[in-house]
Each structure stands twice: as C-alpha cells, then as structure tokens.
Amino acid sequence: MYRTHTCGQLRKEHLGQTVTLAGWVQKVRNLGAMTFFDLRDRYGVTQLVIDEKAPKALHEQAARLGREFVIQATGTVVERASKNERMATGEIEVAVGSLHVLNASATPPFTIEDQSDGGDELRMKYRYLDLRRNPLKNALVLRHKMARIVRNHLSDNDFLEIETPYLIRSTPEGARDFVVPSRMNPGEFYALPQSPQTFKQLLMVAGYDRYFQIVRCFRDEDLRADRQPEFTQIDCEMSFVERDDVLNMFEGLAKALFDQVLGVRFAEKFPRMSYADAMEFYGSDKPDTRFGMLFNDIAPLVQGRDFAVFDSAEYVGAIVAEGCANYTRKQIDELTDFVKRPQVGAKGLVYVRCDADGTFKSSVDKFYGPDDLAKIASATRARAGDLILILAGAKRQTLSALSTLRLEMGQRLGLRDPKKFSPLWVVDFPLLEWDEESGRFFAMHHPFTSPNPGDVALMDTDPGAVRANAYDFVVNGVEIGGGSIRIFDSALQRKMFAILGFAPEEAEAQFVFLTNAFRFGAPPHGGIAFGFDRFCSLFGGADSIRDYIAFPKNNAGRDTMADSPSPIAPAQLNELMIDLRTAPK
C-alpha cells in the first residue's frame, strides 16, 4: 500500500512508530541544516522533517520538492519541539527516512490555502485544485453527511429510493427546459426534467406509497447565488396522506438534520404562517423570522393630509428600527439611496425619529405635527430611541421594497445571525396567479397542486381567491423546500387544466401518460422537494450554493474548467438533422 496512515491520523500515541504517508506537498521550509514540509491529503496535514543527520541525498531530494508535488514518505513519528495547537496533528511530526516523488507538479496558479489568492473565475477554471482547499473539502463532507442522514431517516420510515428518468417529455413547469435531440427519432426531442413531478405521482398510482430520491434536476433560467442550471432535490411523495401528515413527516427529517449535523434541537413544532400573513407582515413568502421589525399599514393614519406621496399611495408601510434614533442625516441619506436602487424599487424614504426626550423629528414635519407623529409611533409600537422608516406606493412593489429594507436593517443591526435558525412552514398560498399580459391564470406552483378542500367551490366562481393545499419550508428567509397535496381526481384535474387555459386535447397531449394513469385508481397523495444544495449552504453558513457542488457553473451558465457548453461537429449536427442559425449580435 502507498500509506499506512492518513495525514490527519497521527497523534502522540503513535510516537516511535514507523509510518508511511502519501499526499500533496503544501509548503516547504528549507532552514539549511533541516527541511520541514507539510504533507496534505483529504484527512488533514502532517509536518515532515529531514534533520541534519539525514543523508545528503535525502536533503537534495527534498530541495527539489515544490508545492503540490505528490510524494510518499516513510519515517518515524516523533514529538514536535514546537507544537501547533491549530493542527490536529500538531503535537507530532514524522522524521523522514525515505522519500519518493510519485508525481511532480507544475506551479499551481493560486495558493492551495484556506484563504487563497485566486479569484473566483481562476479557481473555477482550476476547480480540481480549488477542491483541495479545506473550505470546499469541508463543504462536500457536509453534503455527504447530510445525504447519508436523509437516506437513513427516510429508509427508517419505509420510504423507497427509486430512480426516475432523465430523458423525458417536455412539460410546462414554469422554467425553460433543456432539450436533447433524438437521433433515432429525427426532429423530436427529449427534455431534461425540471423535477420528477409527474413520475413520482405515477409511482403513487403504481402503489409505492413512500418514495424518495436525491435527484438531479435541470432548469434553463437566469442564475444567481442560490441557483444553478443543474441542481439537486430531496424529492419525496406519500400516498393516503393529508397536509399535516406530510408536514409532520418532513419536519421530522429537518429536525434530524439539524440535530445530527449541527447539534441544534427543536423541542416544539415548527410555526406555521399563512401566505397572507407572511406578505402582510414581512412582504415576502419566505420571511426571515430571526428578528421582528414587522410591517405596519399606516395609510389610514397618514392619508388625507395633503402629502401627495402618501395620499396617492395604494399602501403606506412602516417598520421600526429599534435603538436607531441616533442615525445621522448621512446614514438616513444612505438608506434613502439604498431603497431607490432599481433592484429595490422605492421612490423615496420617509423617517420619524423618536428621540429619547419624548419628542419626534420627521422628514415630513411640514405635513404632520407632533400629535400626528405620536400617533404613528403608537400605531407602530415605537419607543423612545427608535427610528420609524416608511415607504409608500403600489402595494405589491412597496411590500417588496419594504421587505428588502427590513432585511438590510436586520443585517446592519446584527439581527441575522447565521448560527441562529428560525424554521417555519408557510401555508395557504394562492392556487393561481393572474397574468395581465397574457390575460389568463397560471399555476402558482404547478398544475397538479390541489386546491384547499374548503375552496374547491370557488374554482367555478372566483378562481383567483382559491387557496392551494401547498406549503413551503422556510429557514432564515430562504425557501428550503416546497410541496403540495396533489390533485388525484380526474374531473378536478380537467377543471384545473381548463382554468389554466389548456384545451382538453392540449392537456391530453401534454400529460397523456398521467391522465391515463389516473383512470386506473389514483390514491390521495402529496409530497415535497427540498433544495438539497440550499440546505447544505444554510448549514454551512454560506450565501452561495456553488461551494457545495463539486463542479458548478458560473453565473453565465458556463463550466470554465471543461469549457462547456461548446460547439459540436458538423457531422453530429447532420446526424441529428439539425441546422444552426447565426445568433443575433
């Protein structure tokens, strides 16, 4: 064997033993009479030493070592004179007796250290080198641990892990499909699955009442920190269940992950919040509940006072930043500039300062006297020393802008501690969204989501008021998972397709295999899918999912390491019967 121990294994109990290690040279320190070098593998780092008594040939061999050389070294474990408490192996070192270079290395383009000198694009290009660094190694170890816990927990609860196809029929699920041409069926295409949605429902029809899969999914959409064109879901489905059965089962899975990975225990059930309340008090369907600063609708208090900004507004919302009455004019101007950014979308910011002496100062003193400002403070439960921040405008846009401002203030005030976790379920989403441009409804989740049992009659009279029997799992303002109870009745599914604007023959053509299956006895069923990459990044304390994926794409959807996507040969295009058009500049 190339090694008797790993580079993270040796301790004081191994003193005096002869060992063989193999790995990568992290750094070399030549001190003349002695040479020290750190040897690294997946498990850790061990210091090796060639002392002044070693043969000259061994010193010469060590002098030729460079960073990232792959070597094998045999020697005796000895106690370090200068111990390093920051290293797990810091009490010992190996006095080398023989050294063998297994593979020399070119000089790496950046340092393979926890804090590297390489930029994002450079490290993406040489991803296999970046993966040698501890932060990425630890991220992938965390991902593996979480996957193992998921598999064990669900298997212990009688779920079967069943694979579903990657080459499927294109179905409308909200995002663009990646398509794959079929050589054997010229002019026809497979699609890569955005999710295994229809197949897991078919498994319920087939009688496999508890299914799961840690599965790759594909969506051709614009990218950001928490989005990749290919990503992984913990995909699950259950038969003969209602909403509470699903939530209780997967709350148990989430609690097992928190406990076994982070040592965080939740004794109480996770809170449940309606979509309506989430939007009304947080302006988001994925509220960060680690801190308060809830919204207050103060329009009745402030409208009708000849202040056009408020009088013309559909919504006037306020939040209270505790202890911020001492904000300077410069700080308030910074907040004003922040909310005016295009990605926030507000036109301006109004403030009310509640000073410690019980007086009030506002940017709209001209229109609102001390008594008016005191009423605003009372309505928002602001106290002396607090700062009230107010936005106004169209309700939907203002709720969104106020949500962004709330998160910004939470960040500035240190209220968004990444080591604190506040999970909850958001329930009772709208079933449908109206699109003004196309003049029709779209499914807020997907066409197979069941309406809330109490709202089924509204599908004939007021479809926009129907609540979905759907739910999202949210932690710290991040949507980690979502799902629903599915439609299993063929008549109700046809009604849903009709509301969504599918002609009967169009629905039949798009979903023929599913609608046919439902004719043969579909059970009541529902499920959920967790974004596994997001779950991992949440537990790792990161904003981006990229480090928790071994070989991710950049923000342009490119793999700069493999230089993909890339053109294919004309012969392949001919075989697939594909002609290319010149892309517009």
N, C-alpha and C positions, 0 to 999 in steps of 0.2 A: 504494500500500500504506500501511497505517497506521503501519508501523515499518520502519526499515532494519536495526535490531539489536534483540536482546532485552535485558532489564535485567540479565542475567548475563554479557553477552558482551564488553563494552568493557574494554580494557586500555591500557597505556602505548603500545603500537604504534598505537593509534588516535588519538593526540594530534594535534590540528589538524583532524581530520575533522569535517564537518557530518553530524549523525546525527538520526534521528527515533526516539523511543521512545514506547511506549504501555503503559499499565498502571494499577495502582491506587496511590493516594497512601497510603503507610504512615504517615508523620508529617510535620508541617510545623513548621519552626522560624523564626519571624519575628524577626530581630535588628534591625529598624528599617531601616537602610540596605540590608541584604541579607536575602534569604529563602532558606533551604535547605529542600528537601523530598526525601524518599526515595520513589522510584518502584519498585514491585514488580510482577513477573509470575512465571510459573511457573519461570523460569530463574534468578532472583536479584533483587538490589536495586542500583539505581544512585542516587547522590546527584545532585540537580539544584540549580543555584544561579541566583538572579536577583540580580545585583550592583547596586551603587549607580549604575552608568552606564546601566542598563536604563530604557526609557521608563516614565513614571509609570503608564500604562495597564496595563503588564505587572505592575507591583507591585500595583496594585489588583486585577487578576485573580487573582494568587497569594494575596492576602489573603482571597479568598472560598473558597479550597480547603479542603475538610475531609477527614477520614480516609475512605478507601475511595472517593473520587471517581475515576472513570475518565477519564484525560486522555491527550492526545497532546502531546508537547513536541518541538520542534526546536531544536537548538543545536550548539555546538562543544565537542568533547572537550578538556578542559584538565587539567593536573596539579593534584592537590589539595595545598593548602598543609599541611593536617593530615591525614596518611594514616591509614587504618584497616586494620590488618593482619587484623582479623577478617572483613573483607568481601573476596570475590574481586575486586570492582571498586574496592577501597579506595584505589587509587593515583590514580584519576581522578575527575572529575565533569564534568557537562555544564552549560556556561554557556548558559542558555535564551535563545533569541531570539524564539520564538513559542510560544504555549500555547493549547490548545483543549480545553475540557471536553467530553468525549464523553457523559458521564452523571454527574450529581450523585448523591450517596449520602446516605441517612439516616444518622444516627449509629448505628454498629453497637452491638449490645447487650453486646459484650465486646471486649477488645482483640485485634487480629489479630497476636499476637506468639507467639514460641516458648513463652514462659511466659504463658499467658492468665489473665485474671482471671475467666473464665467457668467455672461449674461444669459437671459432666457433662451434666445434663439440659438446661441452657440451650444448651450447644454442640451437643447432639443435635438440639434444636429448630431451630437455625440451622446445620445441618450444612454447607450450601453455603458459609457463612462460615468454619466451622471448617476446611474443606478448603483454605482459603487459607493456613493456617499451615504452617510448614516441617515440623514433625513428621509431620503427616498427608500432606503432599505427598511427603516422603521415603519414607513407608511405601508409598504407592501406586506410586512409582517403583521401589522394591524389588520389589513384587509383579509389576510389568510385566517387570522384568528376569528374574525367576525364571521367569515363564511363557514368556518367549522362549527361555530356555536349555532348559527342559523340551521345548518343541516341537522345537527344533533337534536336541537329543540323541536324542529318540525317533525323529524322522524319519530321522536319520542311521543308525539301527538298524532301518530298514524297518518301523516302525510307521505305521499309517494312522490319522489323526484322523477318527473317524466319529461323527456326532451320533445320539443315541438320543432317543426321545420323552419329553416332559414330561407328557403326559396318558396315563396307563397304567391298568392294572387294579390294584386294591388287593391286595397280597400280604403275608402276615405276615413281617416282617423285624425285629421286636424293638421298634420305636418306633411311636407312633401316626402314621397317615397324615394329611396334609392332603388333603381331598377337594374335588372340584369337581363341582357338579351339571351334568347334561347336559340342555339344553333340548330337543334333538331326540330324546332317549330318556328320557321322563319317569320319575321315580322311580329312575333309575340315575345312578351317579357315577363319575367318573374319580378316580384318586389321583395326587398328585404323587410322583415317585419318591424313595424314601429313598436309593437308589443305582441305577445302571443294571445291577444284577447279572444279572438274567435276560437282558437284551438283549445284554450283552457275551458271555454264554455262547452265545446264538443266533448271534452273529457268528462264533464259533468253529465252530459247526456249519455255517455258511454258507461256511467256508473262508478267512475273513480272519484269518490266523493271528497277526497282531500288530496289536492295536487299542489306541488310547488316546483319551482325551477329557479336557479340563479342563472339568469339568461341574458345574452347579448341582444340589444335592441338597436334600431337604426332610424335616424330621422335626419332628413336633409333640411336643416334650418340654420339660421344665423347663430354663431357661437358666442359664448361668454364664459365667465369664470366657472360657473356650475353647469355648463352644458358642453357636450361633445357629440360629434356625429354618430359615434357608436358608444353605447353606454350599457350599464348592467343593472338589471332589476332583480329584486327578490319577488318573484311573481307567484301568486297564490290564489287558490279558488277552493270553495267549500260548497257542498250541497246540503239541502234541508236545513238552511240557516236563515235567521233574520239578522238585522243590522247589529244588534247587541252581541249576538254570537260571534260575529266577525271581529268586532271591536275588542271584545274580551280576549279572544284567542291571540290577536296580534299585539294587543297591549302586553300580554304575557311575554311574547317574543321580544318586544322592545325592552321590557324590564330585565329580561335575561341578559340581553346585550349590555345594557347599562351596568348591571351588577357584575357580570363576569369579565368585562373588558375594562371598565373604569372604576369598579368598586362603588358605584353610585346606586343607592337603593331607594325605591319609591314605595312607601307603605300604602299610600292612598291611591285610589283610582285616578287616572288622568282626567283633568277637567274636560268638559265638553262645552263648546261655544257655537252658537248658531252663526251661519254666514252673515245674517243681517246684523247681529251684534258686533261681529268682527269688523264689518265695514263701518258701522256707525261709530264705534269707539276707538278703532285703530286704523281705519282707512285701508285695510288690507285683509285679504282672505288667508294670509299666513302671518298672524300677529306675533310680534316678539313680546311675550308676557313676562320677561325677566324684570320689567320695571313698569311703573304706572304711566303717568302723563297721558291719560285717556282724553279723547276728544269731547268738546262741549259745543253744542249747537247754540250759539248766542244770537242768532238772527232776530228772534222776537224782541230782544233787549236793545238792539242797536239800529234796527231799520226804522225809517221814518224820521230821521234827524237831519236830513238834507246833506248827508255824506254819501255822495254818488257811488263810491266804491261798494259800500255796504247796501245801499238802497237797491242797486241794480243786481245784486248777487242772488243767485239761487240758494247759496249756502254760505254761512259765515261760521267758521270753526275756530276754536281756541284750545291751546294746550298750556299747561303751567309748568315752567321750568323752575323747580324748587331751588331756592337759595341763589338765584341769578339776578336779583335786583341790582347788584353792583356791576352788571355788564356795562362796559363803556360804550360810548357812541360808536367807536371804531368796531367793537365786537358786534354791535347790532347791525351796523352797515355791512359787515361780513356776512351775517345771516341773511340780510336782505339780498345781497348779491347771490348768495347760495340758492335761495328759493327762486330767483329769476333765471337760473340756468335752464337751458332748453330741456334737459333731462328731468328737471323738477317741474317747471311749467307754471309757476305762480307769477302774477304781475307785480306783486309787492308784498310787504310785510308791515303789519301794524303791531305795536307793542304797548303794553301797560305795565309800568314798573310799580310794584307795591313796596314802597320804602319802609324801612324799619320804624319810622316815627308815625306810621299810620296814614301818611299822605300818598297820593298817587301822581305819577307823571306818565304822560302818554304822547305818542306821535300824532294823536288826533284830539288834543286838548281844545282845539278850536270848535269842535262839534259836540264834545262830551265833557260835562263838568264833573267835579269831584264826586257828586252823588251818583252820577251815571257810571263812573269808573268803579265806585264802591259796589254797585250792583253787579257789574261784570265780575269783579273779584269774588263776590259772594256766590254767584252762579257757577263759577269755575272752581270754587273751594280754594282759592289762592290765599296765602297768608303773607304777613309782613316778611319782606325779604325775597319774595318770589317774583318771577317775571312771566307775564302772560303774553303769548305770541299768537297772533290772529292772522288767518288767511281767508280770502273771500273770492267767490266766483261761481262757475258752474259746479254743481255738486260733485260729480264723478271726478273731474280733474282736481278740484280743491281737496277732496278726501285723499287722493293720491299724493298731492304735493304736501299736505299736512303730515301724511304718513312718513314721507321721506324726511321732512323737517324733524319729526319726533325721533326717528332713528338717529339722525345727525346729533341732536341734542343728547340723546342717550349715550352716544359714543363720546361726546365731549365731556360729559359728566361722569364717565366711567361706570355707567349702569349696565353695559353689555359685556359682562364678564364671561369670557369663553369657557371658563371652568364651572359656570353655573348653568344648569339645564332646566328649562321650563317647557315640558311637553304638554300638548293638548290635542284634542280632536276637534276639528271644525266640521259641523254637520249642517244639513238642510240647505245645501246650495240650490240656486235656481236650476231647474232642469234644462232650460233653454235660454239662449241669448238672441235678441233681435238684431239683425244687421241692416242698418238703414240703406246702405249702398245697394245690396242685392235684394232688399225687400223681403227677407224671409228669416225664419228661425234657424239657428244652428244649435247642435247639442253642446252644452257647456262641458260635458265630459266626453261621452261617445254615444252612439245611437242605441246602445244596448242597456243603458242605465235606466233603472226602474224609477217611476215617479213615487213620491211619498204616498203610502197607501191612502192617506186622508185626502190627497189632492187629485186622485185619478179622475173624478168627475169634472174637474176644471180643464182637462185636456180638450174637452168639447167646447167649453165656453170661454175660457181665459187661459190659453196655454202659457202665456208669459208669467202667470202667477204660480205655476206648478213648481213645487219644491222637489228636488231629486232625492232619492234614497241613497245619498252618496256621502262620503266622508273623506277628509284629508287628515293625515298625521303631521303635525307641525311642531318643530322644536326650535326655539330661539329665533323665530322669524324665518325659518327655512322649511319649505314643504319637503318632507322626507318621503311621504308615501300618500297614496290615494286610491280609492276604490269605490265600489257601489254594490248594492243588491241589483241583480240583472233582471231584465225582462225575460220571463220564460214562457209567457203565454203568447201564442202566435197572433191572436187578434190584437192584443195590446201592442205587439211589435209592429204590426201593419199600421196601426194608428200612429205610432211614433214616426215611422217612415213617411207617412202622409204629411204630418205636421212639418217635417224637415224638408218637404218638397220633392221627395222621391216618388215618381210614378210607380205603380205596382210592378210593371215589367222591369223598370230600372232597379228597384230594390231587389227583385228576384234575381236579376242578372248579377248584381254586386255581391249578394250574400246567399246565393242559392244553396250552398252546402249547409249553411247554418239554419236557414228557414226550413229546408227539407228535414234536417235533423230534429227540429222542434216538433215536427209532425209525429214523431215516434216516442213521445213521452219525455219531455224535458223536466227535470226536478227544479224546485225553487233553489236558487244558488246565488252566491255573491263572493266577492274576493277583494283583493288589494294588491298593489305593487309598490314596493319600497324602492326608491332610488338608492341602490347599493353604494355607488360612488359618493353620493352626497352624505349618506350615513357614515361612511368611513371618514370623509373630510371633517364632518361635525365632531366625531370622536377624536380626531387628530388635531382639532383646533385650528383648521385651515379654512380660508375662504374659497379656495380653488380646489376642484376635484382632480386636477391634472396630475398632481404628485401621487395620487392613489390609483393611477392607471399606469401600467408598466410602459406602454408605448402609445402615448396620446397624440392627438393632432394639435396644431397651433390654432390661433383664432381665425385663420383663413381656411381652416379645414385641411391643412397640408401636413403630411408626415415628412418633415425636412430631413430626417435621417435616411429614409428609404426613397426620398424624392417622389412621393406619391400624393395626388394622382399624377399619371403620366400618359403620354400618347401611346397608342398601341399600333402594331404594324399594319400596313395596308392589307396584307394577306388575311389577318384576323378580321378586319372590317369586312372584307369581301365575303369571307366565310359566314359571317353573321348577317350579311346583306344590309349593311349599314353604310349610308353616305353621310359625310360630315359637311355641315355648313360652316363658313367662316364666321367666327364670333365677332359681333359688332364691337368697335373700339369704344 
